[in-house]
Amino acid sequence: MSRFEEKWHNFVNMTCEILQSLRNICCAYVVAFFRIFVSPVEKKVDEDIVLITGSGKGIGRKLSIEFAKRGSRVVLWDIDRAANDKTASIIRELGGKCYPYVCDVSVRSEVYRVGEIVRRDVGDVSILVNNAGVVAGKPLVDLPDELIEQTFNVNLLAHFWTVKCFLPSMLHHNHGHIVNMASSVGLIGTNKLTDYCASKFGVVGFTEVLNYEIIFSGKDGVHTTLVCPSFTNTGMFEGCEMKYPSLLPPLETEDVVQRIMHAILTNQYQICIPKLIYFCAILKTLLPVDGMVEVIRLVGAENFMNKFVGRNKVHKA
């Protein structure tokens, strides 16, 4: 084959691939538009083993209860034994099956150790919900180094250890689901949350690339869902308030949990709560930095953390 023929052959192949990609992109848009009006059927999870980190409180506790109601065997991981046992008690009163374990997900060796116990006692985890999180709530210059490290260990690095622990069996069986709790501030940063926002931005990137790895491995039975909720009434950001609550009101935990469950059960790649977050994320990419600063000023996000109380300590989600 001459050099000209080789170039022509490469050009034809490239053109065909571009046309094929454009067709697939158009199909994806059509499906996405269709899903606005017709929701997909929710999958069954009654034969799944679901592991939820940070299951002792807030969203983690309510997600645990929802999976138990659907017949899943729920593995509860939390560093707070009393809170975790309370979640287990609620589930058992409802007739659900659960297995509580004390696990500090910020410690890699602890994740692997307790993960092995779960495999031995319960079986292979098929749905992993990385929900545990902490927030220090201080400006960067006031943050002790150990709190910065703790934020990243719990909010981001723990995702690496749990996924490495449980994903191989999902890939082997071509059945599974990884759910990572990020935040709206993992898409749009907020003043005085340097460490928290950075850790959540990391979760967004981690989940995006993890999803690519799974897709390109050909394992179509393993899914990922990235969850980006706004400020939720769980106590984690106690004292915080927006300038115009009517524009972006605090979310109720029950509503957030129901929307997360629907996203998981319909294999959605990403869910932002409320939907206004999608618009804000797009706006950030279109506006100049000074323009985005004015938007932040308008909604009062620069003062969001001024009255932060939390629970007077680094607070688990």
ChimeraX commands (.cxc) that place a marker at each C-alpha (Angstrom):
marker #1 position 0.00,0.00,0.00 radius 0.5
marker #1 position 1.38,3.37,-1.03 radius 0.5
marker #1 position 1.68,6.26,1.42 radius 0.5
marker #1 position -1.19,8.06,-0.31 radius 0.5
marker #1 position -3.41,4.98,-0.10 radius 0.5
marker #1 position -2.54,4.56,3.58 radius 0.5
marker #1 position -3.48,8.19,4.35 radius 0.5
marker #1 position -6.70,7.84,2.37 radius 0.5
marker #1 position -7.55,4.63,4.20 radius 0.5
marker #1 position -6.94,6.32,7.57 radius 0.5
marker #1 position -9.04,9.31,6.53 radius 0.5
marker #1 position -11.97,7.10,5.49 radius 0.5
marker #1 position -11.77,5.14,8.79 radius 0.5
marker #1 position -11.63,8.34,10.82 radius 0.5
marker #1 position -14.61,9.79,8.94 radius 0.5
marker #1 position -16.64,6.63,9.48 radius 0.5
marker #1 position -15.82,6.64,13.20 radius 0.5
marker #1 position -16.78,10.31,13.52 radius 0.5
marker #1 position -20.12,9.69,11.79 radius 0.5
marker #1 position -20.74,6.65,13.99 radius 0.5
marker #1 position -19.94,8.68,17.13 radius 0.5
marker #1 position -22.23,11.51,16.02 radius 0.5
marker #1 position -25.04,9.04,15.47 radius 0.5
marker #1 position -24.50,7.53,18.94 radius 0.5
marker #1 position -24.40,11.00,20.51 radius 0.5
marker #1 position -27.68,11.91,18.82 radius 0.5
marker #1 position -29.22,8.66,20.07 radius 0.5
marker #1 position -28.03,9.47,23.60 radius 0.5
marker #1 position -29.73,12.87,23.39 radius 0.5
marker #1 position -32.95,11.28,22.15 radius 0.5
marker #1 position -32.92,8.75,25.01 radius 0.5
marker #1 position -32.17,11.50,27.57 radius 0.5
marker #1 position -35.05,13.62,26.22 radius 0.5
marker #1 position -37.37,10.62,26.28 radius 0.5
marker #1 position -36.45,9.91,29.92 radius 0.5
marker #1 position -37.71,13.38,30.89 radius 0.5
marker #1 position -41.23,12.14,30.21 radius 0.5
marker #1 position -40.95,8.38,30.74 radius 0.5
marker #1 position -38.96,7.06,33.69 radius 0.5
marker #1 position -37.28,3.66,33.28 radius 0.5
marker #1 position -38.53,0.71,35.30 radius 0.5
marker #1 position -36.82,0.38,38.69 radius 0.5
marker #1 position -34.65,-2.71,39.09 radius 0.5
marker #1 position -35.11,-5.28,41.84 radius 0.5
marker #1 position -32.55,-5.36,44.65 radius 0.5
marker #1 position -34.07,-8.08,46.85 radius 0.5
marker #1 position -31.19,-10.45,46.10 radius 0.5
marker #1 position -28.44,-7.86,46.54 radius 0.5
marker #1 position -26.03,-7.33,49.42 radius 0.5
marker #1 position -25.86,-3.55,49.95 radius 0.5
marker #1 position -23.05,-1.95,51.95 radius 0.5
marker #1 position -23.58,1.63,53.12 radius 0.5
marker #1 position -20.86,3.67,54.84 radius 0.5
marker #1 position -21.89,6.33,57.32 radius 0.5
marker #1 position -25.05,4.35,58.03 radius 0.5
marker #1 position -25.48,5.60,61.59 radius 0.5
marker #1 position -27.07,8.95,60.78 radius 0.5
marker #1 position -28.81,11.12,58.21 radius 0.5
marker #1 position -28.90,10.05,54.61 radius 0.5
marker #1 position -26.92,6.88,55.33 radius 0.5
marker #1 position -29.45,5.65,57.89 radius 0.5
marker #1 position -32.44,6.40,55.66 radius 0.5
marker #1 position -30.85,4.78,52.61 radius 0.5
marker #1 position -30.15,1.68,54.71 radius 0.5
marker #1 position -33.80,1.51,55.73 radius 0.5
marker #1 position -35.01,1.98,52.14 radius 0.5
marker #1 position -32.84,-0.87,50.83 radius 0.5
marker #1 position -33.97,-3.10,53.71 radius 0.5
marker #1 position -37.61,-2.36,52.83 radius 0.5
marker #1 position -36.88,-3.61,49.31 radius 0.5
marker #1 position -35.57,-6.92,50.62 radius 0.5
marker #1 position -31.83,-6.26,50.36 radius 0.5
marker #1 position -29.40,-7.60,52.93 radius 0.5
marker #1 position -27.86,-4.39,54.26 radius 0.5
marker #1 position -24.33,-4.13,55.63 radius 0.5
marker #1 position -23.99,-1.12,57.93 radius 0.5
marker #1 position -20.59,0.56,58.31 radius 0.5
marker #1 position -20.08,3.42,60.73 radius 0.5
marker #1 position -17.43,4.53,63.20 radius 0.5
marker #1 position -20.16,5.28,65.78 radius 0.5
marker #1 position -21.23,1.92,67.22 radius 0.5
marker #1 position -24.25,3.28,69.13 radius 0.5
marker #1 position -25.65,5.16,66.12 radius 0.5
marker #1 position -25.06,2.17,63.85 radius 0.5
marker #1 position -26.79,-0.17,66.28 radius 0.5
marker #1 position -29.75,2.22,66.32 radius 0.5
marker #1 position -30.02,1.96,62.54 radius 0.5
marker #1 position -29.81,-1.83,62.80 radius 0.5
marker #1 position -32.56,-1.84,65.45 radius 0.5
marker #1 position -34.88,0.20,63.19 radius 0.5
marker #1 position -34.29,-2.15,60.26 radius 0.5
marker #1 position -34.89,-5.28,62.34 radius 0.5
marker #1 position -38.12,-3.83,63.73 radius 0.5
marker #1 position -39.27,-3.50,60.11 radius 0.5
marker #1 position -38.39,-7.13,59.47 radius 0.5
marker #1 position -35.30,-6.35,57.41 radius 0.5
marker #1 position -31.94,-8.08,57.37 radius 0.5
marker #1 position -28.87,-6.10,58.37 radius 0.5
marker #1 position -25.31,-6.63,59.57 radius 0.5
marker #1 position -23.74,-3.74,61.52 radius 0.5
marker #1 position -19.95,-3.33,61.68 radius 0.5
marker #1 position -17.78,-0.68,63.24 radius 0.5
marker #1 position -15.37,0.55,60.57 radius 0.5
marker #1 position -13.26,3.69,60.28 radius 0.5
marker #1 position -13.23,4.15,56.50 radius 0.5
marker #1 position -10.43,6.73,56.78 radius 0.5
marker #1 position -8.02,3.87,57.58 radius 0.5
marker #1 position -7.18,1.78,54.51 radius 0.5
marker #1 position -6.16,-1.33,56.44 radius 0.5
marker #1 position -9.41,-1.16,58.43 radius 0.5
marker #1 position -11.49,-1.07,55.24 radius 0.5
marker #1 position -9.72,-4.13,53.85 radius 0.5
marker #1 position -9.90,-5.99,57.18 radius 0.5
marker #1 position -13.61,-5.42,57.80 radius 0.5
marker #1 position -14.33,-5.94,54.10 radius 0.5
marker #1 position -12.88,-9.43,54.34 radius 0.5
marker #1 position -15.05,-10.14,57.39 radius 0.5
marker #1 position -18.14,-9.01,55.44 radius 0.5
marker #1 position -17.27,-11.33,52.56 radius 0.5
marker #1 position -16.89,-14.22,54.99 radius 0.5
marker #1 position -19.98,-13.50,57.10 radius 0.5
marker #1 position -22.45,-12.10,54.55 radius 0.5
marker #1 position -21.13,-12.62,51.02 radius 0.5
marker #1 position -20.01,-10.52,48.05 radius 0.5
marker #1 position -21.25,-6.94,48.18 radius 0.5
marker #1 position -23.12,-6.10,44.97 radius 0.5
marker #1 position -24.18,-2.52,45.78 radius 0.5
marker #1 position -21.72,-0.17,47.49 radius 0.5
marker #1 position -22.89,3.22,48.73 radius 0.5
marker #1 position -20.00,5.49,49.73 radius 0.5
marker #1 position -21.92,7.89,51.94 radius 0.5
marker #1 position -19.65,8.63,54.92 radius 0.5
marker #1 position -18.38,12.20,55.06 radius 0.5
marker #1 position -16.95,14.81,57.40 radius 0.5
marker #1 position -16.80,18.61,57.37 radius 0.5
marker #1 position -14.48,20.82,59.42 radius 0.5
marker #1 position -16.12,24.13,58.46 radius 0.5
marker #1 position -13.13,26.44,58.81 radius 0.5
marker #1 position -11.30,28.80,56.40 radius 0.5
marker #1 position -8.11,27.29,55.01 radius 0.5
marker #1 position -5.71,29.37,57.14 radius 0.5
marker #1 position -7.56,28.28,60.31 radius 0.5
marker #1 position -7.64,24.58,59.40 radius 0.5
marker #1 position -5.30,22.31,61.37 radius 0.5
marker #1 position -3.37,20.04,59.03 radius 0.5
marker #1 position -4.81,16.92,60.65 radius 0.5
marker #1 position -8.37,18.05,59.87 radius 0.5
marker #1 position -7.46,18.57,56.21 radius 0.5
marker #1 position -6.02,15.07,56.08 radius 0.5
marker #1 position -9.10,13.66,57.83 radius 0.5
marker #1 position -11.41,15.34,55.32 radius 0.5
marker #1 position -9.60,13.78,52.38 radius 0.5
marker #1 position -9.22,10.40,54.09 radius 0.5
marker #1 position -12.97,10.09,54.75 radius 0.5
marker #1 position -14.52,12.04,51.87 radius 0.5
marker #1 position -12.28,10.87,49.03 radius 0.5
marker #1 position -9.59,8.28,49.73 radius 0.5
marker #1 position -12.05,5.97,51.48 radius 0.5
marker #1 position -13.85,5.65,48.13 radius 0.5
marker #1 position -10.68,4.22,46.60 radius 0.5
marker #1 position -10.30,1.61,49.34 radius 0.5
marker #1 position -13.95,0.49,49.41 radius 0.5
marker #1 position -14.18,0.29,45.61 radius 0.5
marker #1 position -10.93,-1.66,45.36 radius 0.5
marker #1 position -12.27,-3.97,48.05 radius 0.5
marker #1 position -15.64,-4.76,46.49 radius 0.5
marker #1 position -15.50,-3.93,42.76 radius 0.5
marker #1 position -13.50,-7.03,41.67 radius 0.5
marker #1 position -16.34,-9.40,42.63 radius 0.5
marker #1 position -18.86,-7.13,40.85 radius 0.5
marker #1 position -16.77,-7.24,37.68 radius 0.5
marker #1 position -16.32,-11.00,38.00 radius 0.5
marker #1 position -20.09,-11.54,38.18 radius 0.5
marker #1 position -20.87,-8.62,35.83 radius 0.5
marker #1 position -23.38,-7.43,38.39 radius 0.5
marker #1 position -23.04,-4.50,40.75 radius 0.5
marker #1 position -23.45,-0.83,41.47 radius 0.5
marker #1 position -21.11,1.80,42.95 radius 0.5
marker #1 position -22.84,4.87,44.43 radius 0.5
marker #1 position -20.64,7.81,45.43 radius 0.5
marker #1 position -21.99,10.71,47.47 radius 0.5
marker #1 position -20.41,13.94,46.27 radius 0.5
marker #1 position -22.14,17.30,46.67 radius 0.5
marker #1 position -23.25,20.33,44.73 radius 0.5
marker #1 position -20.03,21.92,46.04 radius 0.5
marker #1 position -18.15,19.19,44.18 radius 0.5
marker #1 position -19.32,20.97,41.02 radius 0.5
marker #1 position -19.45,24.58,42.22 radius 0.5
marker #1 position -17.13,25.61,45.05 radius 0.5
marker #1 position -18.34,27.49,48.12 radius 0.5
marker #1 position -16.50,30.02,50.25 radius 0.5
marker #1 position -14.78,28.75,53.45 radius 0.5
marker #1 position -15.06,25.09,52.45 radius 0.5
marker #1 position -11.68,24.65,50.77 radius 0.5
marker #1 position -10.93,21.15,52.02 radius 0.5
marker #1 position -14.52,19.89,51.79 radius 0.5
marker #1 position -15.07,21.23,48.27 radius 0.5
marker #1 position -11.72,19.88,47.06 radius 0.5
marker #1 position -12.53,16.42,48.44 radius 0.5
marker #1 position -15.95,16.45,46.76 radius 0.5
marker #1 position -14.48,17.68,43.46 radius 0.5
marker #1 position -12.22,14.64,43.79 radius 0.5
marker #1 position -15.23,12.34,44.22 radius 0.5
marker #1 position -16.76,13.77,41.02 radius 0.5
marker #1 position -13.57,13.09,39.03 radius 0.5
marker #1 position -13.05,9.70,40.64 radius 0.5
marker #1 position -16.57,8.54,39.76 radius 0.5
marker #1 position -16.36,9.88,36.21 radius 0.5
marker #1 position -13.18,7.97,35.40 radius 0.5
marker #1 position -14.26,4.86,37.33 radius 0.5
marker #1 position -17.37,4.79,35.15 radius 0.5
marker #1 position -15.20,4.99,32.03 radius 0.5
marker #1 position -13.04,2.10,33.26 radius 0.5
marker #1 position -16.11,-0.06,33.83 radius 0.5
marker #1 position -17.74,0.84,30.50 radius 0.5
marker #1 position -14.58,0.22,28.46 radius 0.5
marker #1 position -13.99,-3.08,30.26 radius 0.5
marker #1 position -17.19,-4.33,28.65 radius 0.5
marker #1 position -18.94,-5.03,31.95 radius 0.5
marker #1 position -22.41,-3.71,31.14 radius 0.5
marker #1 position -23.93,-5.17,34.31 radius 0.5
marker #1 position -21.91,-2.93,36.65 radius 0.5
marker #1 position -23.10,0.65,37.11 radius 0.5
marker #1 position -22.05,3.85,38.86 radius 0.5
marker #1 position -24.15,6.70,40.24 radius 0.5
marker #1 position -22.73,10.07,41.28 radius 0.5
marker #1 position -24.94,11.95,43.75 radius 0.5
marker #1 position -24.61,15.76,44.05 radius 0.5
marker #1 position -27.17,17.14,46.51 radius 0.5
marker #1 position -27.32,20.69,47.75 radius 0.5
marker #1 position -27.49,21.70,51.43 radius 0.5
marker #1 position -29.56,19.03,53.22 radius 0.5
marker #1 position -31.12,19.13,56.69 radius 0.5
marker #1 position -29.07,16.30,58.22 radius 0.5
marker #1 position -27.32,18.34,60.90 radius 0.5
marker #1 position -24.01,18.19,59.07 radius 0.5
marker #1 position -24.19,21.91,58.19 radius 0.5
marker #1 position -26.18,23.02,61.21 radius 0.5
marker #1 position -26.33,26.82,61.46 radius 0.5
marker #1 position -25.58,27.47,57.80 radius 0.5
marker #1 position -28.07,29.47,55.77 radius 0.5
marker #1 position -28.51,30.91,52.31 radius 0.5
marker #1 position -29.27,34.58,51.65 radius 0.5
marker #1 position -32.46,33.73,49.78 radius 0.5
marker #1 position -33.76,30.38,51.08 radius 0.5
marker #1 position -36.71,30.55,48.70 radius 0.5
marker #1 position -34.29,30.41,45.75 radius 0.5
marker #1 position -32.27,27.46,47.03 radius 0.5
marker #1 position -33.98,26.11,50.17 radius 0.5
marker #1 position -32.41,23.46,52.39 radius 0.5
marker #1 position -33.41,19.99,51.23 radius 0.5
marker #1 position -35.39,17.60,53.37 radius 0.5
marker #1 position -33.56,14.34,54.00 radius 0.5
marker #1 position -36.53,12.11,53.13 radius 0.5
marker #1 position -37.02,13.76,49.73 radius 0.5
marker #1 position -33.29,13.52,48.94 radius 0.5
marker #1 position -33.21,9.84,49.88 radius 0.5
marker #1 position -36.20,9.00,47.68 radius 0.5
marker #1 position -34.61,10.72,44.70 radius 0.5
marker #1 position -31.28,8.99,45.32 radius 0.5
marker #1 position -33.03,5.62,45.54 radius 0.5
marker #1 position -34.82,6.22,42.25 radius 0.5
marker #1 position -31.52,7.20,40.60 radius 0.5
marker #1 position -29.85,4.02,41.85 radius 0.5
marker #1 position -32.74,1.73,40.92 radius 0.5
marker #1 position -32.87,3.19,37.39 radius 0.5
marker #1 position -29.06,3.13,36.91 radius 0.5
marker #1 position -28.65,6.88,36.44 radius 0.5
marker #1 position -25.03,7.98,36.02 radius 0.5
marker #1 position -25.48,11.24,37.91 radius 0.5
marker #1 position -28.15,13.06,39.87 radius 0.5
marker #1 position -28.07,16.67,41.04 radius 0.5
marker #1 position -30.59,17.75,43.69 radius 0.5
marker #1 position -32.27,20.13,43.03 radius 0.5
marker #1 position -32.12,20.28,39.22 radius 0.5
marker #1 position -31.05,23.92,39.48 radius 0.5
marker #1 position -27.56,22.56,40.24 radius 0.5
marker #1 position -27.27,21.30,36.64 radius 0.5
marker #1 position -27.87,24.84,35.38 radius 0.5
marker #1 position -25.42,26.36,37.86 radius 0.5
marker #1 position -22.70,23.89,36.87 radius 0.5
marker #1 position -23.16,24.78,33.19 radius 0.5
marker #1 position -23.25,28.48,34.05 radius 0.5
marker #1 position -19.90,28.20,35.81 radius 0.5
marker #1 position -18.25,26.91,32.63 radius 0.5
marker #1 position -19.73,29.73,30.53 radius 0.5
marker #1 position -19.17,32.76,32.74 radius 0.5
marker #1 position -15.84,34.50,33.34 radius 0.5
marker #1 position -14.54,34.11,36.89 radius 0.5
marker #1 position -15.63,37.63,37.85 radius 0.5
marker #1 position -19.10,36.85,36.55 radius 0.5
marker #1 position -19.32,33.72,38.70 radius 0.5
marker #1 position -18.17,35.73,41.72 radius 0.5
marker #1 position -21.18,38.01,41.20 radius 0.5
marker #1 position -23.52,35.01,41.03 radius 0.5
marker #1 position -22.07,33.70,44.31 radius 0.5
marker #1 position -22.54,37.14,45.84 radius 0.5
marker #1 position -26.11,37.34,44.57 radius 0.5
marker #1 position -27.22,34.10,46.23 radius 0.5
marker #1 position -25.22,34.85,49.39 radius 0.5
marker #1 position -23.04,31.75,49.11 radius 0.5
marker #1 position -19.99,33.71,50.27 radius 0.5
marker #1 position -21.57,33.95,53.74 radius 0.5
marker #1 position -23.08,30.45,53.81 radius 0.5
marker #1 position -20.61,29.16,56.43 radius 0.5
marker #1 position -20.56,32.24,58.67 radius 0.5
marker #1 position -22.91,30.74,61.29 radius 0.5
marker #1 position -21.74,27.15,60.92 radius 0.5
marker #1 position -22.23,25.11,64.08 radius 0.5
marker #1 position -22.30,21.52,62.86 radius 0.5
marker #1 position -22.20,19.38,65.94 radius 0.5
marker #1 position -19.19,21.17,67.41 radius 0.5
marker #1 position -16.84,18.60,65.94 radius 0.5
marker #1 position -15.84,17.09,62.62 radius 0.5
marker #1 position -19.21,15.67,61.72 radius 0.5
marker #1 position -19.98,12.39,60.00 radius 0.5
marker #1 position -22.74,12.49,57.38 radius 0.5
marker link #1:1,2 radius 0.2
marker link #1:2,3 radius 0.2
marker link #1:3,4 radius 0.2
marker link #1:4,5 radius 0.2
marker link #1:5,6 radius 0.2
marker link #1:6,7 radius 0.2
marker link #1:7,8 radius 0.2
marker link #1:8,9 radius 0.2
marker link #1:9,10 radius 0.2
marker link #1:10,11 radius 0.2
marker link #1:11,12 radius 0.2
marker link #1:12,13 radius 0.2
marker link #1:13,14 radius 0.2
marker link #1:14,15 radius 0.2
marker link #1:15,16 radius 0.2
marker link #1:16,17 radius 0.2
marker link #1:17,18 radius 0.2
marker link #1:18,19 radius 0.2
marker link #1:19,20 radius 0.2
marker link #1:20,21 radius 0.2
marker link #1:21,22 radius 0.2
marker link #1:22,23 radius 0.2
marker link #1:23,24 radius 0.2
marker link #1:24,25 radius 0.2
marker link #1:25,26 radius 0.2
marker link #1:26,27 radius 0.2
marker link #1:27,28 radius 0.2
marker link #1:28,29 radius 0.2
marker link #1:29,30 radius 0.2
marker link #1:30,31 radius 0.2
marker link #1:31,32 radius 0.2
marker link #1:32,33 radius 0.2
marker link #1:33,34 radius 0.2
marker link #1:34,35 radius 0.2
marker link #1:35,36 radius 0.2
marker link #1:36,37 radius 0.2
marker link #1:37,38 radius 0.2
marker link #1:38,39 radius 0.2
marker link #1:39,40 radius 0.2
marker link #1:40,41 radius 0.2
marker link #1:41,42 radius 0.2
marker link #1:42,43 radius 0.2
marker link #1:43,44 radius 0.2
marker link #1:44,45 radius 0.2
marker link #1:45,46 radius 0.2
marker link #1:46,47 radius 0.2
marker link #1:47,48 radius 0.2
marker link #1:48,49 radius 0.2
marker link #1:49,50 radius 0.2
marker link #1:50,51 radius 0.2
marker link #1:51,52 radius 0.2
marker link #1:52,53 radius 0.2
marker link #1:53,54 radius 0.2
marker link #1:54,55 radius 0.2
marker link #1:55,56 radius 0.2
marker link #1:56,57 radius 0.2
marker link #1:57,58 radius 0.2
marker link #1:58,59 radius 0.2
marker link #1:59,60 radius 0.2
marker link #1:60,61 radius 0.2
marker link #1:61,62 radius 0.2
marker link #1:62,63 radius 0.2
marker link #1:63,64 radius 0.2
marker link #1:64,65 radius 0.2
marker link #1:65,66 radius 0.2
marker link #1:66,67 radius 0.2
marker link #1:67,68 radius 0.2
marker link #1:68,69 radius 0.2
marker link #1:69,70 radius 0.2
marker link #1:70,71 radius 0.2
marker link #1:71,72 radius 0.2
marker link #1:72,73 radius 0.2
marker link #1:73,74 radius 0.2
marker link #1:74,75 radius 0.2
marker link #1:75,76 radius 0.2
marker link #1:76,77 radius 0.2
marker link #1:77,78 radius 0.2
marker link #1:78,79 radius 0.2
marker link #1:79,80 radius 0.2
marker link #1:80,81 radius 0.2
marker link #1:81,82 radius 0.2
marker link #1:82,83 radius 0.2
marker link #1:83,84 radius 0.2
marker link #1:84,85 radius 0.2
marker link #1:85,86 radius 0.2
marker link #1:86,87 radius 0.2
marker link #1:87,88 radius 0.2
marker link #1:88,89 radius 0.2
marker link #1:89,90 radius 0.2
marker link #1:90,91 radius 0.2
marker link #1:91,92 radius 0.2
marker link #1:92,93 radius 0.2
marker link #1:93,94 radius 0.2
marker link #1:94,95 radius 0.2
marker link #1:95,96 radius 0.2
marker link #1:96,97 radius 0.2
marker link #1:97,98 radius 0.2
marker link #1:98,99 radius 0.2
marker link #1:99,100 radius 0.2
marker link #1:100,101 radius 0.2
marker link #1:101,102 radius 0.2
marker link #1:102,103 radius 0.2
marker link #1:103,104 radius 0.2
marker link #1:104,105 radius 0.2
marker link #1:105,106 radius 0.2
marker link #1:106,107 radius 0.2
marker link #1:107,108 radius 0.2
marker link #1:108,109 radius 0.2
marker link #1:109,110 radius 0.2
marker link #1:110,111 radius 0.2
marker link #1:111,112 radius 0.2
marker link #1:112,113 radius 0.2
marker link #1:113,114 radius 0.2
marker link #1:114,115 radius 0.2
marker link #1:115,116 radius 0.2
marker link #1:116,117 radius 0.2
marker link #1:117,118 radius 0.2
marker link #1:118,119 radius 0.2
marker link #1:119,120 radius 0.2
marker link #1:120,121 radius 0.2
marker link #1:121,122 radius 0.2
marker link #1:122,123 radius 0.2
marker link #1:123,124 radius 0.2
marker link #1:124,125 radius 0.2
marker link #1:125,126 radius 0.2
marker link #1:126,127 radius 0.2
marker link #1:127,128 radius 0.2
marker link #1:128,129 radius 0.2
marker link #1:129,130 radius 0.2
marker link #1:130,131 radius 0.2
marker link #1:131,132 radius 0.2
marker link #1:132,133 radius 0.2
marker link #1:133,134 radius 0.2
marker link #1:134,135 radius 0.2
marker link #1:135,136 radius 0.2
marker link #1:136,137 radius 0.2
marker link #1:137,138 radius 0.2
marker link #1:138,139 radius 0.2
marker link #1:139,140 radius 0.2
marker link #1:140,141 radius 0.2
marker link #1:141,142 radius 0.2
marker link #1:142,143 radius 0.2
marker link #1:143,144 radius 0.2
marker link #1:144,145 radius 0.2
marker link #1:145,146 radius 0.2
marker link #1:146,147 radius 0.2
marker link #1:147,148 radius 0.2
marker link #1:148,149 radius 0.2
marker link #1:149,150 radius 0.2
marker link #1:150,151 radius 0.2
marker link #1:151,152 radius 0.2
marker link #1:152,153 radius 0.2
marker link #1:153,154 radius 0.2
marker link #1:154,155 radius 0.2
marker link #1:155,156 radius 0.2
marker link #1:156,157 radius 0.2
marker link #1:157,158 radius 0.2
marker link #1:158,159 radius 0.2
marker link #1:159,160 radius 0.2
marker link #1:160,161 radius 0.2
marker link #1:161,162 radius 0.2
marker link #1:162,163 radius 0.2
marker link #1:163,164 radius 0.2
marker link #1:164,165 radius 0.2
marker link #1:165,166 radius 0.2
marker link #1:166,167 radius 0.2
marker link #1:167,168 radius 0.2
marker link #1:168,169 radius 0.2
marker link #1:169,170 radius 0.2
marker link #1:170,171 radius 0.2
marker link #1:171,172 radius 0.2
marker link #1:172,173 radius 0.2
marker link #1:173,174 radius 0.2
marker link #1:174,175 radius 0.2
marker link #1:175,176 radius 0.2
marker link #1:176,177 radius 0.2
marker link #1:177,178 radius 0.2
marker link #1:178,179 radius 0.2
marker link #1:179,180 radius 0.2
marker link #1:180,181 radius 0.2
marker link #1:181,182 radius 0.2
marker link #1:182,183 radius 0.2
marker link #1:183,184 radius 0.2
marker link #1:184,185 radius 0.2
marker link #1:185,186 radius 0.2
marker link #1:186,187 radius 0.2
marker link #1:187,188 radius 0.2
marker link #1:188,189 radius 0.2
marker link #1:189,190 radius 0.2
marker link #1:190,191 radius 0.2
marker link #1:191,192 radius 0.2
marker link #1:192,193 radius 0.2
marker link #1:193,194 radius 0.2
marker link #1:194,195 radius 0.2
marker link #1:195,196 radius 0.2
marker link #1:196,197 radius 0.2
marker link #1:197,198 radius 0.2
marker link #1:198,199 radius 0.2
marker link #1:199,200 radius 0.2
marker link #1:200,201 radius 0.2
marker link #1:201,202 radius 0.2
marker link #1:202,203 radius 0.2
marker link #1:203,204 radius 0.2
marker link #1:204,205 radius 0.2
marker link #1:205,206 radius 0.2
marker link #1:206,207 radius 0.2
marker link #1:207,208 radius 0.2
marker link #1:208,209 radius 0.2
marker link #1:209,210 radius 0.2
marker link #1:210,211 radius 0.2
marker link #1:211,212 radius 0.2
marker link #1:212,213 radius 0.2
marker link #1:213,214 radius 0.2
marker link #1:214,215 radius 0.2
marker link #1:215,216 radius 0.2
marker link #1:216,217 radius 0.2
marker link #1:217,218 radius 0.2
marker link #1:218,219 radius 0.2
marker link #1:219,220 radius 0.2
marker link #1:220,221 radius 0.2
marker link #1:221,222 radius 0.2
marker link #1:222,223 radius 0.2
marker link #1:223,224 radius 0.2
marker link #1:224,225 radius 0.2
marker link #1:225,226 radius 0.2
marker link #1:226,227 radius 0.2
marker link #1:227,228 radius 0.2
marker link #1:228,229 radius 0.2
marker link #1:229,230 radius 0.2
marker link #1:230,231 radius 0.2
marker link #1:231,232 radius 0.2
marker link #1:232,233 radius 0.2
marker link #1:233,234 radius 0.2
marker link #1:234,235 radius 0.2
marker link #1:235,236 radius 0.2
marker link #1:236,237 radius 0.2
marker link #1:237,238 radius 0.2
marker link #1:238,239 radius 0.2
marker link #1:239,240 radius 0.2
marker link #1:240,241 radius 0.2
marker link #1:241,242 radius 0.2
marker link #1:242,243 radius 0.2
marker link #1:243,244 radius 0.2
marker link #1:244,245 radius 0.2
marker link #1:245,246 radius 0.2
marker link #1:246,247 radius 0.2
marker link #1:247,248 radius 0.2
marker link #1:248,249 radius 0.2
marker link #1:249,250 radius 0.2
marker link #1:250,251 radius 0.2
marker link #1:251,252 radius 0.2
marker link #1:252,253 radius 0.2
marker link #1:253,254 radius 0.2
marker link #1:254,255 radius 0.2
marker link #1:255,256 radius 0.2
marker link #1:256,257 radius 0.2
marker link #1:257,258 radius 0.2
marker link #1:258,259 radius 0.2
marker link #1:259,260 radius 0.2
marker link #1:260,261 radius 0.2
marker link #1:261,262 radius 0.2
marker link #1:262,263 radius 0.2
marker link #1:263,264 radius 0.2
marker link #1:264,265 radius 0.2
marker link #1:265,266 radius 0.2
marker link #1:266,267 radius 0.2
marker link #1:267,268 radius 0.2
marker link #1:268,269 radius 0.2
marker link #1:269,270 radius 0.2
marker link #1:270,271 radius 0.2
marker link #1:271,272 radius 0.2
marker link #1:272,273 radius 0.2
marker link #1:273,274 radius 0.2
marker link #1:274,275 radius 0.2
marker link #1:275,276 radius 0.2
marker link #1:276,277 radius 0.2
marker link #1:277,278 radius 0.2
marker link #1:278,279 radius 0.2
marker link #1:279,280 radius 0.2
marker link #1:280,281 radius 0.2
marker link #1:281,282 radius 0.2
marker link #1:282,283 radius 0.2
marker link #1:283,284 radius 0.2
marker link #1:284,285 radius 0.2
marker link #1:285,286 radius 0.2
marker link #1:286,287 radius 0.2
marker link #1:287,288 radius 0.2
marker link #1:288,289 radius 0.2
marker link #1:289,290 radius 0.2
marker link #1:290,291 radius 0.2
marker link #1:291,292 radius 0.2
marker link #1:292,293 radius 0.2
marker link #1:293,294 radius 0.2
marker link #1:294,295 radius 0.2
marker link #1:295,296 radius 0.2
marker link #1:296,297 radius 0.2
marker link #1:297,298 radius 0.2
marker link #1:298,299 radius 0.2
marker link #1:299,300 radius 0.2
marker link #1:300,301 radius 0.2
marker link #1:301,302 radius 0.2
marker link #1:302,303 radius 0.2
marker link #1:303,304 radius 0.2
marker link #1:304,305 radius 0.2
marker link #1:305,306 radius 0.2
marker link #1:306,307 radius 0.2
marker link #1:307,308 radius 0.2
marker link #1:308,309 radius 0.2
marker link #1:309,310 radius 0.2
marker link #1:310,311 radius 0.2
marker link #1:311,312 radius 0.2
marker link #1:312,313 radius 0.2
marker link #1:313,314 radius 0.2
marker link #1:314,315 radius 0.2
marker link #1:315,316 radius 0.2
marker link #1:316,317 radius 0.2
view
